[in-house]
Amino acid sequence: MRSQRQVVDYSLQKRAVLREVHSGRVGTYEVCDASPYLKNAARFHGEPTETLCPVCRRENLTHVHYIYGDELKQSAGQARTRAELSVLAMTLREFQVYVVEVCRGCDWNHLVEQFLLGRDGLAADDGVGAAEPAAGAAVAASTGTSVRRRREARR
């Protein structure tokens, strides 16, 4: 997505958990514990992937996108499709997205990534630009770089 920023990838954590499972130090019952709500979200709002489940290796994983943010009010915590995320990104200033992978066969689930979406990432004229020059000038003065270069790098 175009306005996706501050991405946190959890693949190293996932590898560590899977290494523990495959070595026998952690049982599959401890990691294959998807809640009924998560399984329903995967069924109705999830997006199928071409990746096989790393635990059962029988079914493809499904990605579920959960959204959180102040502007969402009662919609916070709901699962949304990618198409809905694109529409929300153009209408809301900023919200957090958590992507969870789920195997609908063995109930494996793991947080894949999290990121921010929203209009604040598209343009500096949404009120964000008014507060940034003062902070940018302080940083520019201490590092010797200009504010203009920082703004150009952000685009």
Contact map, one row per residue, 1 for C-alpha under 8 A:
11110000000000000000000000000000000000000000000000000000000000000000000000000000000001000000000000000000000000000000000000000000000000000000000000000000000
11110000000000000000000000000000000000000000000000000000000000000000000000000000000000000000000000000000000000000000000000000000000000000000000000000000000
11111000000000000000000000000000000000000000000000000000000000000000000000000000000000001000000000000000000000000001111011000000000000000000000000000000000
11111110000000000000000000000000000000000000000000000000000000000000000000000000000000000000000000000000000000000011110010000000000000000000000000000000000
00111110000000000000000000000000000000000000000000000000000000000000000000000000000000000000000000000000000000000011100010000000000000000000000000000000000
00011111000000000000000000000000000000000000000000000000000000000000000000000000000000000000000000000000000000000011000000000000000000000000000000000000000
00011111100000000000000000000000000000000000000000000000000000000000000000000000000000000000000000000000000000001111000000000000000000000000000000000000000
00000111110000000000000000000000000000000000000000000000000000000000000000000000000000000000000000000000000000001110000000000000000000000000000000000000000
00000011111100000000000000000000000000000000000000000000000000000000000000000000000000000000000000000000000000011100000000000000000000000000000000000000000
00000001111111000000000000000000000000000000000000000000000000000000000000000000000000000000000000000000000000111000000000000000000000000000000000000000000
00000000111111100000000000000000000000000000000000000000000000000000000000000000000000000000000000000000000000010000000000000000000000000000000000000000000
00000000111111110000000000000000000000000000000000000000000000000000000000000000000000000000000000000000000000000000000000000000000000000000000000000000000
00000000011111111000000000000000000000000000000000000000000000000000000000000000000000000000000000000000000000000000000000000000000000000000000000000000000
00000000011111111100000000000000000000000000000000000000000000000000000000000000000000000000000000000000000001010000000000000000000000000000000000000000000
00000000001111111110000000000000000000000000000000000000000000000000000000000000000000000000000000000000000000000000000000000000000000000000000000000000000
00000000000111111111000000000000000000000000000000000000000000000000000000000000000000000000000000000000000000000000000000000000000000000000000000000000000
00000000000011111111100000000000000000000000000000000000000000000000000000000000000000000000000000000000000000000000000000000000000000000000000000000000000
00000000000001111111110000000000000000000000000000000110000000000000000000000000000000000000000000000000000000000000000000000000000000000000000000000000000
00000000000000111111111000000000000000000000000000000000000000000000000000000000000000000000000000000000000000000000000000000000000000000000000000000000000
00000000000000011111111111000000000000000000000000000000000000000000000000000000000000000000000000000000000000000000000000000000000000000000000000000000000
00000000000000001111111111110000000000000000000000000000000000000000000000000000000000000000000000000000000000000000000000000000000000000000000000000000000
00000000000000000111111111000000000000000000000000000000000000000000000000000000000000000000000000000000000000000000000000000000000000000000000000000000000
00000000000000000011111111000000000000000000000000000000000000000000000000000000000000000000000000000000000000000000000000000000000000000000000000000000000
00000000000000000001111111100000000000000000000000000000000000000000000000000000000000000000000000000000000000000000000000000000000000000000000000000000000
00000000000000000001111111100000000000000000000000000000000000000000000000000000000000000000000000000000000000000000000000000000000000000000000000000000000
00000000000000000001111111110100000000000000000000000000000000000000000000000000000000000000000000000000000000000000000000000000000000000000000000000000000
00000000000000000000100111111110000000000000000000000000000000000000000000000000000000000000000000000000000000000000000000000000000000000000000000000000000
00000000000000000000100001111111000000000000000000000010000000000000000000000000000000000000000000000000000000000000000000000000000000000000000000000000000
00000000000000000000000000111111100000000000000000000000000000000000000000000000000000000000000000000000000000000000000000000000000000000000000000000000000
00000000000000000000000001111111100000000000000000000000000000000000000000000000000000000000000000000000000000000000000000000000000000000000000000000000000
00000000000000000000000000111111100000000000000000000000000000000000000000000000000000000000000000000000000110000000000000000000000000000000000000000000000
00000000000000000000000000011111110000000000000000000000000000000000000000000000000000000000000000000000011110000000000000000000000000000000000000000000000
00000000000000000000000000001111111000000000000000000000000000000000000000000000000000000000000000000000001110000000000000000000000000000000000000000000000
00000000000000000000000000000001111101100000000000000000000000000000000000000000000000000000000000000100001110000000000000000000000000000000000000000000000
00000000000000000000000000000000111111100000000000000000000000000000000000000000000000000000000000000000000000000000000000000000000000000000000000000000000
00000000000000000000000000000000011111110000000000000000000000000000000000000000000000000000000000000000000000000000000000000000000000000000000000000000000
00000000000000000000000000000000001111111000000000000000000000000000000000000000000000000000000000000000000000000000000000000000000000000000000000000000000
00000000000000000000000000000000011111111100000000000000000000000000000000000000000000000000000000000100000000000000000000000000000000000000000000000000000
00000000000000000000000000000000011111111110000000000000000000000000000000000000000000000000000000000101001000000000000000000000000000000000000000000000000
00000000000000000000000000000000000111111111000000000000000000000000000000000000000000000000000000000000000000000000000000000000000000000000000000000000000
00000000000000000000000000000000000011111111110000000000000000010000000000000010000000000000000000000000000000000000000000000000000000000000000000000000000
00000000000000000000000000000000000001111111111000000000000001110000000000000000000000000000000000000101000000000000000000000000000000000000000000000000000
00000000000000000000000000000000000000111111110000000000000000000000000000000000000000000000000000000001000000000000000000000000000000000000000000000000000
00000000000000000000000000000000000000011111110000000000000000000000000000000000000000000000000000000000000000000000000000000000000000000000000000000000000
00000000000000000000000000000000000000001111111000000000000000010000000000000011100000000000000000000000000000000000000000000000000000000000000000000000000
00000000000000000000000000000000000000001111111100000000000001111000000000000001100000000000000000000000000000000000000000000000000000000000000000000000000
00000000000000000000000000000000000000000100111110000000000001110000000000000000100000000000000000000000000000000000000000000000000000000000000000000000000
00000000000000000000000000000000000000000000011111000000000111100000000000000000000000000000000000000000000000000000000000000000000000000000000000000000000
00000000000000000000000000000000000000000000001111100000000111100000000000000000000000000000000000000000000000000000000000000000000000000000000000000000000
00000000000000000000000000000000000000000000000111110000000110000000000000000000000000000000000000000000000000000000000000000000000000000000000000000000000
00000000000000000000000000000000000000000000000011111000000110000000000000000000000000000000000000000000000000000000000000000000000000000000000000000000000
00000000000000000000000000000000000000000000000001111100111110000000000000000000000000000000000000000000000000000000000000000000000000000000000000000000000
00000000000000000000000000000000000000000000000000111111111110000000000000000000000000000000000000000010000100000000000000000000000000000000000000000000000
00000000000000000100000000000000000000000000000000011111100000000000000000000000000000000000000000000000000000000000000000000000000000000000000000000000000
00000000000000000100000000010000000000000000000000001111100000000000000000000000000000000000000000000000010100000000000000000000000000000000000000000000000
00000000000000000000000000000000000000000000000000001111111000000000000000000000000000000000000000000000110000000000000000000000000000000000000000000000000
00000000000000000000000000000000000000000000000000011111111100000000000000000000000000000000000000000000000000000000000000000000000000000000000000000000000
00000000000000000000000000000000000000000000000000011001111100000000000000000000000000000000000000000000100000000000000000000000000000000000000000000000000
00000000000000000000000000000000000000000000000000011001111110000000000000000000000000000000000000000011100000000000000000000000000000000000000000000000000
00000000000000000000000000000000000000000000000111111000111111000000000000000000000000000000000000000010000000000000000000000000000000000000000000000000000
00000000000000000000000000000000000000000000000111111000001111100000000000000000000000000000000000001111000000000000000000000000000000000000000000000000000
00000000000000000000000000000000000000000100011110000000000111110000000000000000000000000000000000001111000000000000000000000000000000000000000000000000000
00000000000000000000000000000000000000000100011110000000000011111000000000000000000000000000000000111100000000000000000000000000000000000000000000000000000
00000000000000000000000000000000000000001100111000000000000001111100000000000011100000000000000000111100000000000000000000000000000000000000000000000000000
00000000000000000000000000000000000000000000010000000000000000111110000000000011110000000000000011110000000000000000000000000000000000000000000000000000000
00000000000000000000000000000000000000000000000000000000000000011111000000001111000000000000000011110000000000000000000000000000000000000000000000000000000
00000000000000000000000000000000000000000000000000000000000000001111100000011111000000000000001111000000000000000000000000000000000000000000000000000000000
00000000000000000000000000000000000000000000000000000000000000000111110100111100000000000000001110000000000000000000000000000000000000000000000000000000000
00000000000000000000000000000000000000000000000000000000000000000011111110010000000000000000011100000000000000000000000000000000000000000000000000000000000
00000000000000000000000000000000000000000000000000000000000000000001111110010000000000000000001000000000000000000000000000000000000000000000000000000000000
00000000000000000000000000000000000000000000000000000000000000000000111110000000000000000001111000000000000000000000000000000000000000000000000000000000000
00000000000000000000000000000000000000000000000000000000000000000001111111110000000000000000001000000000000000000000000000000000000000000000000000000000000
00000000000000000000000000000000000000000000000000000000000000000000111111110000000000000000000000000000000000000000000000000000000000000000000000000000000
00000000000000000000000000000000000000000000000000000000000000000000000111110000000000000000000000000000000000000000000000000000000000000000000000000000000
00000000000000000000000000000000000000000000000000000000000000000001000111111100000000000000000000000000000000000000000000000000000000000000000000000000000
00000000000000000000000000000000000000000000000000000000000000000011110111111100000000000000000000000000000000000000000000000000000000000000000000000000000
00000000000000000000000000000000000000000000000000000000000000000111000000111110000000000000000000000000000000000000000000000000000000000000000000000000000
00000000000000000000000000000000000000000000000000000000000000000111000000111111000000000000000000000000000000000000000000000000000000000000000000000000000
00000000000000000000000000000000000000001000100000000000000000011110000000001111100000000000000000000000000000000000000000000000000000000000000000000000000
00000000000000000000000000000000000000000000110000000000000000011110000000000111110110000000000000000000000000000000000000000000000000000000000000000000000
00000000000000000000000000000000000000000000111000000000000000011000000000000011111110000000000000000000000000000000000000000000000000000000000000000000000
00000000000000000000000000000000000000000000000000000000000000001000000000000001111111000000000000000000000000000000000000000000000000000000000000000000000
00000000000000000000000000000000000000000000000000000000000000000000000000000000111111100000000000000000000000000000000000000000000000000000000000000000000
00000000000000000000000000000000000000000000000000000000000000000000000000000001111111110000000000000000000000000000000000000000000000000000000000000000000
00000000000000000000000000000000000000000000000000000000000000000000000000000001111111111000000000000000000000000000000000000000000000000000000000000000000
10000000000000000000000000000000000000000000000000000000000000000000000000000000011111111100000000000000000000000000000000000000000000000000000000000000000
00000000000000000000000000000000000000000000000000000000000000000000000000000000001111111110000000000000000000000000000000000000000000000000000000000000000
00000000000000000000000000000000000000000000000000000000000000000000000000000000000111111111000000000000000000000000010000000000000000000000000000000000000
00100000000000000000000000000000000000000000000000000000000000000000000000000000000011111111110000000000000000000000111000000000000000000000000000000000000
00000000000000000000000000000000000000000000000000000000000000000000000000000000000001111111100000000000000000000000011000000000000000000000000000000000000
00000000000000000000000000000000000000000000000000000000000000000000000000000000000000111111100000000000000000000000011000000000000000000000000000000000000
00000000000000000000000000000000000000000000000000000000000000000000001000000000000000011111111000000000000000000000011000000000000000000000000000000000000
00000000000000000000000000000000000000000000000000000000000000000000001000000000000000001111111000000000000000000000111100000000000000000000000000000000000
00000000000000000000000000000000000000000000000000000000000000000000101000000000000000001001111100000000000000000001111100000000000000000000000000000000000
00000000000000000000000000000000000000000000000000000000000000000011111100000000000000000001111110000000000000000001110000000000000000000000000000000000000
00000000000000000000000000000000000000000000000000000000000000000011100000000000000000000000011111000000000000000111100000000000000000000000000000000000000
00000000000000000000000000000000000000000000000000000000000000001111000000000000000000000000001111100000000000000111100000000000000000000000000000000000000
00000000000000000000000000000000000000000000000000000000000000001110000000000000000000000000000111110000000000111110000000000000000000000000000000000000000
00000000000000000000000000000000000000000000000000000000000000111100000000000000000000000000000011111000000000111100000000000000000000000000000000000000000
00000000000000000000000000000000000000000000000000000000000000111100000000000000000000000000000001111100000011111000000000000000000000000000000000000000000
00000000000000000000000000000000000000000000000000000000000011110000000000000000000000000000000000111110000111110000000000000000000000000000000000000000000
00000000000000000000000000000000010001100100000000000000000011110000000000000000000000000000000000011111001111000000000000000000000000000000000000000000000
00000000000000000000000000000000000000000000000000001000001111000000000000000000000000000000000000001111111110000000000000000000000000000000000000000000000
00000000000000000000000000000000000000100110000000000000001011000000000000000000000000000000000000000111111100000000000000000000000000000000000000000000000
00000000000000000000000000000000000000000000000000000001011000000000000000000000000000000000000000000011111000000000000000000000000000000000000000000000000
00000000000000000000000000000001000000000000000000000011000000000000000000000000000000000000000000000011111100000000000000000000000000000000000000000000000
00000000000000000000000000000001110000100000000000000000000000000000000000000000000000000000000000000111111110000000000000000000000000000000000000000000000
00000000000000000000000000000011110000000000000000001010000000000000000000000000000000000000000000001111011111000000000000000000000000000000000000000000000
00000000000000000000000000000011110000000000000000000000000000000000000000000000000000000000000000011110001111100000000000000000000000000000000000000000000
00000000000001000000000000000000000000000000000000000000000000000000000000000000000000000000000000011100000111110000000000000000000000000000000000000000000
00000000010000000000000000000000000000000000000000000000000000000000000000000000000000000000000001111000000011111000000000000000000000000000000000000000000
00000000111001000000000000000000000000000000000000000000000000000000000000000000000000000000000001111000000001111100000000000000000000000000000000000000000
00000011110000000000000000000000000000000000000000000000000000000000000000000000000000000000000001110000000000111110000000000000000000000000000000000000000
00000011100000000000000000000000000000000000000000000000000000000000000000000000000000000000000111100000000000011111000000000000000000000000000000000000000
00011111000000000000000000000000000000000000000000000000000000000000000000000000000000000000000111000000000000001111100000000000000000000000000000000000000
00111110000000000000000000000000000000000000000000000000000000000000000000000000000000000000011110000000000000000111110000000000000000000000000000000000000
00111000000000000000000000000000000000000000000000000000000000000000000000000000000000001000111110000000000000000011111010000000000000000000000000000000000
00110000000000000000000000000000000000000000000000000000000000000000000000000000000000011111111000000000000000000001111111000000000000000000000000000000000
00100000000000000000000000000000000000000000000000000000000000000000000000000000000000001111110000000000000000000000111111100100000000000000000000000000000
00000000000000000000000000000000000000000000000000000000000000000000000000000000000000000000110000000000000000000000011111110101000000000000000000000000000
00111000000000000000000000000000000000000000000000000000000000000000000000000000000000000000000000000000000000000000111111110000000000000000000000000000000
00100000000000000000000000000000000000000000000000000000000000000000000000000000000000000000000000000000000000000000011111110000000000000000000000000000000
00000000000000000000000000000000000000000000000000000000000000000000000000000000000000000000000000000000000000000000001111111100000000000000000000000000000
00000000000000000000000000000000000000000000000000000000000000000000000000000000000000000000000000000000000000000000000111111111100000000000000000000000000
00000000000000000000000000000000000000000000000000000000000000000000000000000000000000000000000000000000000000000000000000111111110000000000000000000000000
00000000000000000000000000000000000000000000000000000000000000000000000000000000000000000000000000000000000000000000001100111111100000000000000000000000000
00000000000000000000000000000000000000000000000000000000000000000000000000000000000000000000000000000000000000000000000000011111111000000000000000000000000
00000000000000000000000000000000000000000000000000000000000000000000000000000000000000000000000000000000000000000000000100011111111100000000000000000000000
00000000000000000000000000000000000000000000000000000000000000000000000000000000000000000000000000000000000000000000000000011111111110000000000000000000000
00000000000000000000000000000000000000000000000000000000000000000000000000000000000000000000000000000000000000000000000000001011111110000000000000000000000
00000000000000000000000000000000000000000000000000000000000000000000000000000000000000000000000000000000000000000000000000000011111111100000000000000000000
00000000000000000000000000000000000000000000000000000000000000000000000000000000000000000000000000000000000000000000000000000001111111110000000000000000000
00000000000000000000000000000000000000000000000000000000000000000000000000000000000000000000000000000000000000000000000000000000111111111000000000100000000
00000000000000000000000000000000000000000000000000000000000000000000000000000000000000000000000000000000000000000000000000000000001111111100000000000000000
00000000000000000000000000000000000000000000000000000000000000000000000000000000000000000000000000000000000000000000000000000000001111111110000000000000000
00000000000000000000000000000000000000000000000000000000000000000000000000000000000000000000000000000000000000000000000000000000000111111111000000100100000
00000000000000000000000000000000000000000000000000000000000000000000000000000000000000000000000000000000000000000000000000000000000011111111100001100000000
00000000000000000000000000000000000000000000000000000000000000000000000000000000000000000000000000000000000000000000000000000000000001111111110000000000000
00000000000000000000000000000000000000000000000000000000000000000000000000000000000000000000000000000000000000000000000000000000000000111111111010000000000
00000000000000000000000000000000000000000000000000000000000000000000000000000000000000000000000000000000000000000000000000000000000000011111111111100000000
00000000000000000000000000000000000000000000000000000000000000000000000000000000000000000000000000000000000000000000000000000000000000001111111111000000000
00000000000000000000000000000000000000000000000000000000000000000000000000000000000000000000000000000000000000000000000000000000000000000111111100000000000
00000000000000000000000000000000000000000000000000000000000000000000000000000000000000000000000000000000000000000000000000000000000000000011111110000000000
00000000000000000000000000000000000000000000000000000000000000000000000000000000000000000000000000000000000000000000000000000000000000000001111111000000000
00000000000000000000000000000000000000000000000000000000000000000000000000000000000000000000000000000000000000000000000000000000000000000011101111101100000
00000000000000000000000000000000000000000000000000000000000000000000000000000000000000000000000000000000000000000000000000000000000000001001100111111100000
00000000000000000000000000000000000000000000000000000000000000000000000000000000000000000000000000000000000000000000000000000000000010011001000011111110000
00000000000000000000000000000000000000000000000000000000000000000000000000000000000000000000000000000000000000000000000000000000000000000000000001111111000
00000000000000000000000000000000000000000000000000000000000000000000000000000000000000000000000000000000000000000000000000000000000000000000000011111111100
00000000000000000000000000000000000000000000000000000000000000000000000000000000000000000000000000000000000000000000000000000000000000010000000011111111110
00000000000000000000000000000000000000000000000000000000000000000000000000000000000000000000000000000000000000000000000000000000000000000000000000111111111
00000000000000000000000000000000000000000000000000000000000000000000000000000000000000000000000000000000000000000000000000000000000000000000000000011111111
00000000000000000000000000000000000000000000000000000000000000000000000000000000000000000000000000000000000000000000000000000000000000000000000000001111111
00000000000000000000000000000000000000000000000000000000000000000000000000000000000000000000000000000000000000000000000000000000000000000000000000000111111
00000000000000000000000000000000000000000000000000000000000000000000000000000000000000000000000000000000000000000000000000000000000000000000000000000011111
